[in-house]
Each structure stands twice: as structure tokens, then as C-alpha cells.
């Protein structure tokens, strides 16, 4: 029968990001040394700005760093493992990092970040885009003094 079942094909060669941002195929929990875990985020826009919300459960405000560089907003965090013995743990420990590119240069001094109940909220007010205004430029004679 045709059309009854959708066949999904997977590439034999995953996307480059899949190799380094997730577990290595066949080796659960393996990550390249020094690789940062990706932070799940959602970005919304409206009311003259952007709001980035990031899931960072089990951390506190002191564990999180937010940096602004031109139009890049980077959230990074460090979650260290407790010293107590565990029989089993599925928690993620180590470095976490996520960079989001916004469409314009971010006014760094106006960015606000808060953390509550495992969610980091970063508010970025963006200046209104300047619309091109047409004007006539007067032309003066080059030998006239200003």
C-alpha cells in the first residue's frame, strides 16, 4: 500500500552540531572534553524588545553569567556535582552555554536578567529602527566659507 505510512530516513552522517552538542552515538553520556552543554531557550519579541528565557534547573543566580557583545547575547553557567555518593544520577553537571544572535546591536546598559524557579529571564529593550528619512541636502559653492 502506498500513502499509508510515512517513511523517515536518517542521514548516515549527522549534522556537525549533532556530533559535538549531544551524546556520541553508541556511548551514552560521552561528551568531548571541555564541551559545554547546550541550554534550552525560547526567545520572544514585542513591545520594543526581546525576552530570552533559559532553562537552568538546580542553579542559582551566582552560577549564571550573561554577556552582551554587539548583537550576541550569551548565557553561560557552571553546575558542579555534589560530593555525596549516588547510586544513580541523570543530572547534568559541567559547563552550559548558549549564544543567541539578535538582529541589531544590543544596548548593553539596558539589559536586565532575573532568575526564578529554574528559569533565567533576560529582557533586552531594543531601540526603534530608524526609518530612512528623505531630505534634500543643500549644495554650496566650494569657494564659499562655512
C-alpha positions as CSV (number, residue, x, y, z in Angstrom):
1,X,0.0,0.0,0.0
2,X,1.2,3.4,-0.8
3,X,0.5,6.5,1.2
4,X,-0.4,4.6,4.5
5,X,2.9,5.0,6.2
6,X,5.4,7.9,6.1
7,X,8.9,6.6,5.9
8,X,11.5,8.6,7.7
9,X,15.1,8.5,6.6
10,X,18.0,9.4,8.8
11,X,21.3,10.5,7.4
12,X,24.2,8.3,8.0
13,X,26.2,11.4,8.7
14,X,24.5,13.6,11.3
15,X,24.8,17.4,11.3
16,X,28.2,18.6,12.6
17,X,26.4,20.2,15.6
18,X,24.8,16.8,16.5
19,X,28.2,15.3,16.9
20,X,29.5,17.9,19.4
21,X,26.4,19.1,21.1
22,X,24.9,15.8,22.0
23,X,26.0,12.4,23.3
24,X,28.2,10.5,21.0
25,X,26.3,7.8,19.1
26,X,26.6,4.5,20.9
27,X,28.3,5.9,24.0
28,X,25.6,7.3,26.4
29,X,26.9,10.2,28.5
30,X,30.1,10.7,26.4
31,X,30.9,14.3,25.6
32,X,34.1,15.8,24.2
33,X,36.3,17.2,26.9
34,X,35.6,20.8,27.6
35,X,32.4,20.8,25.6
36,X,29.6,22.9,27.1
37,X,26.1,21.5,27.3
38,X,23.5,23.5,25.3
39,X,20.9,25.5,27.3
40,X,17.3,25.2,26.1
41,X,16.0,28.7,25.3
42,X,13.0,30.5,24.0
43,X,13.1,34.0,22.5
44,X,10.1,36.2,22.1
45,X,9.9,39.7,20.6
46,X,7.4,42.5,21.0
47,X,6.9,45.8,22.9
48,X,10.1,47.2,21.6
49,X,12.4,44.4,22.8
50,X,13.3,40.8,23.2
51,X,12.8,38.3,26.1
52,X,15.1,35.3,26.3
53,X,14.0,32.6,28.7
54,X,16.5,29.8,29.5
55,X,16.0,26.6,31.4
56,X,18.7,26.3,34.1
57,X,17.3,24.0,36.8
58,X,19.2,23.4,40.0
59,X,21.3,26.6,39.7
60,X,21.3,29.9,41.4
61,X,21.9,33.5,40.1
62,X,25.5,33.3,41.2
63,X,26.1,30.3,38.9
64,X,24.9,32.2,35.7
65,X,26.7,34.7,33.6
66,X,25.1,36.8,30.9
67,X,27.3,38.7,28.4
68,X,26.4,41.1,25.6
69,X,28.7,41.7,22.7
70,X,27.4,43.7,19.7
71,X,24.3,41.7,18.7
72,X,25.2,38.5,20.5
73,X,23.7,37.5,23.9
74,X,25.5,34.7,25.6
75,X,24.2,32.8,28.7
76,X,26.8,30.5,30.4
77,X,26.6,28.6,33.6
78,X,28.5,26.1,35.7
79,X,26.8,23.3,37.7
80,X,29.1,21.4,39.9
81,X,28.4,17.9,41.2
82,X,27.9,17.4,44.9
83,X,30.3,15.3,46.8
84,X,27.8,12.8,48.2
85,X,27.8,9.2,46.9
86,X,25.0,8.4,44.5
87,X,23.6,5.1,43.3
88,X,22.3,6.6,40.1
89,X,22.2,10.1,38.7
90,X,20.8,11.6,35.4
91,X,21.6,15.1,36.4
92,X,23.9,17.1,34.0
93,X,27.0,18.7,35.5
94,X,29.6,20.9,34.0
95,X,29.6,23.9,31.7
96,X,26.4,25.1,30.0
97,X,26.5,27.8,27.3
98,X,24.1,29.3,24.7
99,X,24.6,32.2,22.4
100,X,21.7,33.9,20.6
101,X,22.1,36.4,17.7
102,X,19.7,39.3,17.7
103,X,19.0,41.4,14.6
104,X,20.6,44.6,15.9
105,X,23.3,45.8,18.3
106,X,22.2,45.3,21.9
107,X,22.2,48.3,24.2
108,X,24.3,46.6,26.9
109,X,23.5,49.1,29.7
110,X,19.7,48.4,29.4
111,X,19.7,44.6,29.6
112,X,18.1,43.1,32.6
113,X,18.4,39.5,33.9
114,X,16.5,37.7,36.6
115,X,16.4,34.0,37.8
116,X,13.4,32.3,39.5
117,X,12.3,28.6,39.7
118,X,15.0,27.3,37.4
119,X,14.2,29.8,34.6
120,X,16.6,32.7,33.7
121,X,14.7,35.6,32.1
122,X,16.7,38.2,30.1
123,X,15.0,41.3,28.9
124,X,16.6,43.2,26.1
125,X,15.0,46.6,25.1
126,X,15.9,47.3,21.5
127,X,15.9,50.8,20.1
128,X,13.4,51.5,17.5
129,X,14.8,51.1,14.0
130,X,15.5,54.4,12.4
131,X,13.5,54.8,9.3
132,X,15.2,56.4,6.4
133,X,14.1,59.9,6.1
134,X,14.4,61.6,2.8
135,X,15.8,65.1,2.7
136,X,17.3,67.5,0.3
137,X,20.9,68.4,1.0
138,X,21.8,72.0,0.0
139,X,24.8,72.3,-2.2
140,X,27.1,75.2,-1.6
141,X,29.8,76.7,-3.7
142,X,33.2,75.1,-2.8
143,X,35.0,78.5,-2.6
144,X,32.4,79.9,-0.1
145,X,33.4,80.0,3.6
146,X,31.5,78.0,6.0
